[in-house]
Amino acid sequence: MSQTKLQSQEVDIPKPSINIYSFLTNLNNFQKLMPSEVSEWNSSETECTFTLKGMPSIGFMITEQTPHTNIVYKGIGKLPAAVFLKVSITPLDEMNCKAQLFLEAELNPMLKMMVEKPLTKFLDVLAHNLTKMDV
């Protein structure tokens, strides 16, 4: 097993960082960011579970928050290893910010080869969809 770190593109969001942070700290909102391949969505304010096409059911729960700048979600469900999704929000001014998503997991080399591209694409979709949110 080795530590795998994946990241999305950094995106510019024409919204205040406080709005993006508030949106992301309610996991009911995550469904709006998800790609169309997601099914079996279930959520509360603090947890969500879903199925991504071709992968087992996964979910996240909020484990750490730094107001307006960072959120850490721990993977829950039948995961082969500990998985963390981290969101970094950088305020640019009162009405704009940047955001980037990171996924960290302990994966064996074979599993890493299989999931690296789809998970990076998944992170990019979440980041891109975040730029479109009306929050």
Secondary structure, DSSP 4 states (H G I P E B T S, - for coil): -EEEEEEPPPEEESS-HHHHHHHHTSGGGGGGGS-TTEEEEEE-SSEEEEEETTS-EEEEEEEEEETTTEEEEEEEES-SS-EEEEEEEEEEETTEEEEEEEEEEEE-HHHHHHHHHHHHHHHHHHHHHHTT---
